Amino acid sequence: MKRTVVTLAINAALRVIGTMPTCILGNAYSATIRAFGGSGSGFIFDEDPTQSLPSGLVGTDNHDGTYTVAGTTSVPGPVHVFGTLMDDERNGPVPYSFTFLVQPLPLTISGHIAGGLIGAAASGTYTISGGVAPYTVTVNSGTSPCDGNFDNTGAAQGNWQGPSGLHTWNVHVVDSVGTTSDLADSCTNSYATLTLTGTYPTAYTGVAYSEDIAIAGGSGSYSNPRTTSGSIGGLSLSIVNVSGSYKLRLSGTPSSFLASNSVTFAVDSSDGQTATHTQAMQILDSVAISIYNKIANSAGGAGVYFDLHEAQGANRVDQANASFTLSEFASSVATADGPRGSGDVCFDSGGNASSLASASTNNSNVDVHGGGEWCVFGWWYATSTVPTSQFRFLISYGDQNSGTTVAYGMQDFQGTIYGGATNGGSTTFTSGAQSEPSTNAWHFYCHWWQSSDSKQRVAVDNGTPDVASLTNSDVNSVTQPFRIGDDSSGTGAHRFQGRYSRVGVIKGGYLTSTERGWIINSGNGRDWGEIKTMAGH
């Protein structure tokens, strides 16, 4: 019996094998399935027409027995891949179906907000990742460090807000599918450093004063304006708001001179800060400034102030203006103590009246008036009365008995004080409103001509002036020595008997009643050094 062996090839059943793993939202994805069995060739993957892949993912028949789903999607949720498979021997169609999940990474919020100066623009951003955008960010507990909280990207908004100190809060993020994440954070906000900036200028007695320096930083709520050292001479401090900016105002009307001193100003803010500002502060005397200008800057440079002391040897003359070139006294002087203090020049009854050999740069012309206003003044301490019908000169040029004299002084006639500014020996000013001052006491003599009414005046101790007419044409330039307490006649009758101190001459002006009273200073008499200091020189 003959046997026939027939070999049959039996192919494996046609099917699709493989897996499609989970897809991470927003990440690149690629998964491949392949055909198995059947004829082993000519496979065709036929997608079901109802298959709908999420945006960003694409299915592709690779024509090599594989099918790939690849791409990047932002659509979360399950994805269904299905269709049929056939081979070239028309095995099939065999259905296939795979499901995978598109899911986000875990939602997280991270980072730290550092805080800053209260009122400054806030900055800083949290990092939000995972989940499904868009996000919603809120502060759900504590106190936000910024008045605008955070936008939905996690960025700080608005300005850093108070109070000063530690802020703690919880920032809460929710994604579009309701997933949440939280982060606890804290920072310290503080106010800017409290400062006082600026400089108060010099103040002047009797002149209303109001000056500001700037307040900045701190909480914006300021209090307790004060000085911690030094003096402000009766002025007062206050805090004012000028067009939205705070100032520390120093104001008032100072009444007394204040030598330059270092003053520290201070102010507080409600956050506990204190700002200080230290500067030199001075209140100059308005009257001293006026007197100084009249003497030191008198018209033609002829103003001068003699402060007679023994501090520079036997003779000393302090002058206010360098245009005078003054020699030392021609004769010796003695000193004596008295109410005016030690060092005042004493002119005794003998020949000790003093003369200045020169009172101008050319050693000749001692024209004080120059056709304009003039004034002579000084202190005397008479040790005897002036004899009847005789003269005692405060300041003179030449001899009152000659025709070349300009004499500023006093004479006596039956006990009456007179002022004389003479020419050619003629006493053209006589008036009897004031009696001769007492002896053995200091008195302040002032003799002037003012242009407002073309009259001379004499006042003793700032009393009511004697007034008499005298035009300046009667008071001419002379070429005689400039003398204190004498004239050039050489007679004792014309020499003042007693002491002189602080004699002044002004060209182009005169001392007002206020200025005379200021120099007298209740009998204490201010010297040239005081005048310069109190006038700021």
Residue, then its C-alpha position, 0 to 999 in steps of 0.5 A: m500500500k502506497r502512502t502519500v504524505v501531504t504537508l500542510a502549512i497552518n498559519a497562526a491566526l491573524r491578530v494585533i499585538g502590543t500595548m499603548p502606555t499612558c500618555i503624559l499631558g503635554n509631553a511627546y508621545s509615541a506608541t506602536i502596535r503590530a500585526f501578527g499571524g495570517s499570511g505574514s505580509g501585506f497587512i493593512f490597518d484600517e482605522d474605524p471611521t468613528q475613531s477620534l484621537p485628541s488634538g495633537l495625536v495622529g495614528t499612522d499605518n506604517h505599511d510594515g505591519t505596524y501602526t503608530v500613535a504619536g504626537t503631543t496633546s494637551v487634552p486629558g482623558p482616555v483615548h480609544v484606538f480601534g479598527t480592523l486588520m487584514d493581510d494580503e491573503r484577505n485574512g480578516p478583517v480582524p478587529y483591534s481595540f486599545t485604550f490609553l490614558v492622557q493624564p497630566l503630571p501632578l499639579t505643583i506650586s513652588g518658589h518663594i516671594a521675598g517681600g520688600l519695602i512697603g509701598a514699592a512695586a511688588s515682584g516675584t513669581y511662583t512656579i506652577s507645573g503639572g495639572v491642566a492649565p489654565y490655573t486659578v491662583t488665590v491666597n486662601s489664608g494668612t496675609s498676602p505681602c502685596d496688595g494686589n495678591f497674585d495673578n493666575t501665573g503666580a506673579a506678585q501684583g501691586n505694591w508691597q503692603g504693611p504692616s511692617g514685619l513678618h507676613t505669612w500666607n497660603v497660596h492655593v492653585v486650582d487647574s482646569v480639571g479641579t486638581t489643587s495644590d497649596l504652598a505656605d510661604s512667608c516674608t518680611n516687609s519693611y518701610a524704607t529708612l526714615t530720613l530727613t534731608g535738606t538744610y535750614p538757612t540762616a534766620y534773622t531777628g525780627v524777620a518771620y521765618s518758615e523753612d522746610i526740610a524733607i521727610a521721607g521713608g518710614s510708615g508715612s505717619y510722622s510725629n514728635p518733631r523735636t531737637t535732641s541737641g543745640s538751640i533753635g532760638g525760640l523757633s518751633l518745629s512742626i510736620v506739614n504736608v506740602s502737595g503730598s510730601y511731608k516736611l519738617r518745618l522750622s518757623g516763627t519770628p526769632s527775637s534774639f541772636l543765636a551764635s552758630n551752633s550744631v543742632t540735631f533735628a529729629v522726627d519719628s514714624s509709627d513703625g518705630q523709626t527715628a530720623t535725625h539731621t544735624q546742621a549748623m544753625q544761626i540766627l543773625d541779628s537784623v539790627a547788627i547787620s544794618i549797623y555793620n553795613k552802615i559802618a563797614n560798607s558806608a558810601g566811599g568806604a569812609g565808615v570806621y569803628f574805633d574800639l579803644h582798648e589797651a590789649q595791643g600795647a598802649n594803643r589800639v584802634d580797631q577799624a571796620n574798613a581797610s580804606f582807613t589807614l590809621s596811625e597809632f595815637a600821637s600821645s600816650v594814654a592811660t587806662a582805668d577800670g570802670p562800668r565799661g570794663s577794663g581796657d577803656v582809654c582814659f583821657d585825664s585832665g592833663g594833656n592825654a587827649s589823643s589824636l590820630a595823625s592820619a585818617s585816610t589813605n592820602n593822610s590828608n582828606v578826612d571828609v566824612h560827610g561827602g555831601g551826604e548823610w553822616c553820623v558820629f557816635g561813641w561813649w564818654y565818661a566825663t570826670s568833670t563838667v564842661p566849663t561855661s562857654q567852653f568846648r569838649f570834643l568827641i571827634s574833631y578835625g583841626d581847630q574849632n577856632s580856625g577856619t578849617t574845622v569840622a568838629y563833631g562834639m559838644q560844648d557847654f553854655q550855662g550847663t547845656i549840651y550842644g552839638g557842633a559841626t562847624n566851618g570857619g569857627s562858626t557854631t551853626f548848631t545850637s539847641g537846648a533840649q538836653s541838659e549836660p549828662s552827669t559826670n562819672a558815668w558812661h553816656f552814649y553820644c550820637h550826632w548825625w545829619q539826615s537828608s530827609d529834612s536837612k537837619q542835624r541831630v544830637a541824642v544822648d543815651n538815645g533820648t529825644p534828639d536835639v534838632a537844628s538846621l544845617t546844610n551839608s555845604d556848611v560841613n566841608s572837607v578839611t585837611q586836618p588830623f582826625r582827633i578823638g577827645d581834642d582839637s588842634s588848638g592845644t588848649g586844655a579847655h578843648r580837651f575832654q576830661g574823662r574816658y572814651s570807648r568805642v567811637g564810630v563814624i559813618k559816611g552815607g548813613y546814620l544810626t536809627s533810634t533802634e540801632r542806637g538802643w541796640i548798641i547801648n544794650s541797656g548800658n552794656g555797649r556792644d563792641w565791633g567784634e560783637i557787631k561783626t559776629m552778630a551780623g555774621h562776619 
